[in-house]
Each structure stands twice: as C-alpha cells, then as structure tokens.
Amino acid sequence: MTRKRVESPAGTAGHRVRRANRKKAPPVVLFLHLPKTAGTTLTNCVYFEYSPDDPDEYWEQGKWLEAGIYYFPRGIHEEDNSALAAEEIRTLGRSDVRAVVGHFSFGIHEFVRSESTYLTVLRDPVDRVVSLYHHSLCEPDDPFYERVAAGRLSLEEFVSARVCKEADNGQTRRLAGVDPPPGSCSRRLLDRAKRNLRRHFAVVGLTERFDETVILMQRRLGWKRTPYYLPALVNTRQPERSAIDPDVLAIVAESNELHMALYAYARELFDQALAAEGAGFEAELEEFRIKNEQHIRLRGWKAVC
C-alpha cells in the first residue's frame, strides 16, 4: 500500500478554533482518537450527533465511510502513523465527509476539502501506558498479547525496551503529526504538538474530566443532540494504580517526559476553555451527569473486558 507522509503545517488563521456559525456549513470534525483515552466512548458520541440514522449500527455495517462519517482504517500499532495511503487521501477529499474519527495523526486536514477542526482527548500519561499494556490482554490480535499473557513481557520491559511506540510519548507523536523512531522524540516535537493544540483544536479534552469534555464539545460545535454515552472498552483486568510498583510507575513517567509536559499543557488549555464558558456551565454539567447516569442504568451497561 502506497502511503504519503503528512507534513503538519504551522497553521493558518482559517483553521483556528471557532464556534459553529449558522450562516456557514459546519466544519468537518476530525476526532483524533489517542489510544486508551476513552476515545471509543467519544467516537460513539460523534456518531450519535452526525449520523442521520441509528448510530448503534455503524459497527455492524463495517463500512469505513457511512453517512458522511469516515472511520479512519487504522489500529493502535502502525509502522508510521504520519503516512497516509492513497485511498485514505481520496476518502478525506470527498465532499460528503462530515466527520472523521479514528487513530490518525495531526495533518489530515490538509486533504479535507471543506473547513475543518480537530477534537481530541488526552489522558494522564502513566495511566494511559498502564492501560495500553493491559489492553493487550483483551485483544488476541494485539502484537503483544502472547508475551503479556504468558508473563514474558512485564510493564517495565514494555516501556524500557521501547517495543511499543505508543508507550514512548505516543500522544505527543500523534498530536505533533510526526512519528520518529522509538527513543528519538525531542523537545521540538513537544513544541510542535503544543502549537497544534493551540491553533487547530476546537476542544482539547481530558479523560479524567470526560463529562466536562463532552459538554464543552456540544457547546463549541453546536451539537443538537445531548451526548449521553455508555462507557466503552472498560478493562476490568487492569489493576489499580496503587497496586503497581512505584518504581515501575516512575520508569513509565520518565520514558514519557514529553508526554507529561504536553498533558500539563492540555490541562491548562482545558481550564481556560471552561473558564470562558461562564457560570451556566456548571448547572448544565450537573443536569447532564444526572441524566447520563439514568441513561446508563436504563441501558443495563456492563464492562466488557
């Protein structure tokens, strides 16, 4: 498969964050799903808003492009996340694309025909890597499944041996739009990721503050449907952070130094965004939480892994 590397531009004024304008067509929403950040749950919210039909059916249909929503055909572990295949570029350029969701990297807006804006959700770097490691136990097709399941690859080895790029400043890589070899991420990569978040993202959310994130997205993008959700891909096999050796957690943090700095920056952006929403946000958030809890109970939700 031929792929073209995506070079992330410095940004243009026309691509800066803006609220939905009723006089213009809404921007194409590019949900950059960083693995293990509750992104599958948010993907369901995007389908619920942008799909004209039953949003629960998109998994069953198995189509990459359905009802104007392009489910980007990539998994978590890719050889080069910054390179696009010719078919991916052609699909991004279609005039009927209204939203893109999936494990892509920053830069795909270059191939979208209409005005677009990004969404993403970041997670505490240590918790994310721990979740990534234990996720392999739920996925027999995962490249690390056999070694983790057999006890031949510990969490410490998973990180220190750099066998997984996602465990080596993975969020910073994707948000910078550059995918260097393991162990070669630099401060320049971090600066690039920060610039992209600041210039090109309508909402930079946080996994740990998910309800606030979805309400902020609804407000910023003018979503007509309230984004009630059911938690997806909740891993019941993952131990509590307090049960993991502190020395191992320190190794995870040290190996994701850039990621730690980017997460701190994302929290600053998030707090600033909430402060700009005004006093009515808290009341709306509380009402949403009550109704979403009812939604979860009525649907009989259970963890699946």
HUKA-V331785 format. One record per pair of residues at least 12 apart in sequence whose ideal C-beta (glycine too) atoms are under 6 Angstrom apart, sorted by the first residue. I is the first residue (numbers start at 1). J is the second residue. If there is no record, write none. Layout:
I:J
I:J
This chain:
1:85
2:86
3:83
3:84
3:85
4:84
5:82
5:83
6:82
6:84
6:107
6:177
8:106
8:107
8:177
11:199
15:200
16:199
17:202
19:220
20:221
20:222
27:115
27:116
27:117
28:97
28:112
28:114
28:116
29:99
30:100
30:116
30:118
31:46
31:101
31:119
32:118
32:120
33:102
33:103
34:171
34:174
35:76
35:166
36:128
36:131
36:132
37:121
37:123
37:207
38:207
38:210
40:232
40:233
41:229
41:231
41:232
43:101
45:214
45:227
45:229
46:99
46:101
48:225
49:223
49:225
50:69
50:98
50:99
51:67
52:67
65:91
68:96
68:98
69:99
70:91
70:97
70:100
71:101
71:102
72:100
72:102
72:104
74:102
74:103
77:143
80:179
81:105
81:179
82:105
82:177
82:178
82:179
89:111
92:108
92:111
92:112
93:111
93:113
95:113
105:174
105:177
106:175
106:177
106:196
107:177
117:202
118:200
118:201
119:203
121:205
121:207
122:171
122:263
122:266
123:207
125:256
125:259
125:260
125:263
126:249
126:252
126:253
129:167
129:252
132:166
133:155
133:158
134:235
134:237
134:238
136:148
137:237
138:305
155:248
156:248
156:251
159:251
159:252
159:255
160:251
162:182
162:183
165:182
168:182
169:185
169:256
169:258
169:259
171:259
172:189
172:190
172:193
172:258
172:259
172:262
175:193
175:196
176:189
176:192
176:193
185:258
190:258
190:261
190:262
193:262
194:265
202:220
203:216
203:217
203:220
204:266
204:269
206:270
211:289
214:227
215:285
215:288
228:292
228:295
230:299
230:301
234:303
235:305
236:303
